[in-house]
Amino acid sequence: MLQVNEYFEGKVKSIALNNQEGRFTVGVLDIGEYTFSTSQAEEMSVVTGSMQVLLDGDPAYRTFHQGQSFNVPAASEFQVKIEVQTAYLCRYFD
């Protein structure tokens, strides 16, 4: 079953799925700044656009572009700055 999620007054939207390959979300982020928290480790891949990311413990934002990925540790927060509408794919790990 697919699950539709909406955050930050509709500026971030995603669709979640669970299948034999794991748990994923695919979504879009509108221009803005957002703080996310996660209970599980995840790998986030930029499908189109770009995002500036500040992970817990990092001294500065890093920019990720189309085709690039980054890992988010379990039980952490991360901040993103979006300057152009961006699409992503997120894979969650146990």
C-alpha positions as CSV (number, residue, x, y, z in Angstrom):
1,M,0.0,0.0,0.0
2,L,1.2,3.5,-0.8
3,Q,1.2,6.2,1.9
4,V,1.0,9.9,1.0
5,N,2.7,12.4,3.4
6,E,2.6,16.1,3.5
7,Y,4.8,18.4,5.6
8,F,5.6,22.1,6.2
9,E,2.2,23.3,5.0
10,G,2.3,21.3,1.8
11,K,5.8,22.5,0.8
12,V,7.2,18.9,1.1
13,K,5.3,15.9,-0.2
14,S,6.2,12.3,-0.4
15,I,4.8,8.9,-1.2
16,A,6.1,5.9,0.8
17,L,6.2,2.3,-0.2
18,N,7.3,-1.0,1.4
19,N,8.2,-3.8,-0.9
20,Q,10.6,-6.8,-1.1
21,E,13.5,-4.4,-1.6
22,G,12.9,-2.3,1.5
23,R,11.2,0.9,2.6
24,F,11.4,3.9,0.4
25,T,9.9,7.4,0.0
26,V,10.0,9.5,-3.1
27,G,9.1,13.1,-2.9
28,V,9.5,16.8,-3.8
29,L,10.6,19.8,-1.8
30,D,9.6,23.4,-2.6
31,I,12.0,26.3,-2.2
32,G,12.6,26.9,1.5
33,E,14.5,25.7,4.6
34,Y,13.4,22.6,6.5
35,T,14.5,20.5,9.5
36,F,13.9,16.8,9.5
37,S,14.4,14.1,12.1
38,T,14.7,10.4,11.5
39,S,14.5,7.4,13.8
40,Q,16.1,5.1,11.1
41,A,19.3,5.4,9.1
42,E,18.6,6.5,5.6
43,E,20.2,7.2,2.3
44,M,18.9,10.2,0.4
45,S,19.4,10.6,-3.3
46,V,18.8,13.8,-5.3
47,V,16.7,12.9,-8.4
48,T,16.5,16.4,-9.8
49,G,17.5,19.8,-8.5
50,S,19.9,20.2,-5.5
51,M,19.9,20.6,-1.8
52,Q,22.2,22.1,0.8
53,V,22.4,19.7,3.8
54,L,23.6,20.2,7.3
55,L,23.9,16.9,9.1
56,D,24.2,16.6,12.9
57,G,27.8,17.2,13.8
58,D,28.8,18.7,10.5
59,P,30.4,22.2,10.7
60,A,28.9,23.5,7.5
61,Y,26.3,22.8,4.8
62,R,27.2,20.6,1.9
63,T,25.5,20.8,-1.5
64,F,24.2,17.7,-3.3
65,H,23.1,17.8,-6.9
66,Q,21.2,15.5,-9.2
67,G,22.5,11.9,-9.0
68,Q,24.3,12.4,-5.7
69,S,23.4,10.8,-2.4
70,F,24.2,11.3,1.3
71,N,23.6,9.2,4.5
72,V,21.7,10.2,7.5
73,P,22.4,8.4,10.8
74,A,19.6,6.9,12.8
75,A,18.1,9.0,15.6
76,S,19.3,12.3,14.2
77,E,18.2,15.6,12.7
78,F,19.3,17.3,9.5
79,Q,18.6,20.6,7.9
80,V,18.1,21.3,4.2
81,K,18.0,24.5,2.2
82,I,16.2,24.3,-1.1
83,E,16.8,27.0,-3.8
84,V,15.1,25.2,-6.7
85,Q,12.2,22.7,-6.5
86,T,13.9,19.4,-5.9
87,A,12.9,15.7,-6.1
88,Y,14.4,13.0,-4.0
89,L,14.4,9.2,-3.3
90,C,15.0,8.1,0.3
91,R,15.8,4.5,1.3
92,Y,15.5,3.5,5.0
93,F,17.6,1.0,6.8
94,D,17.0,-1.0,10.0
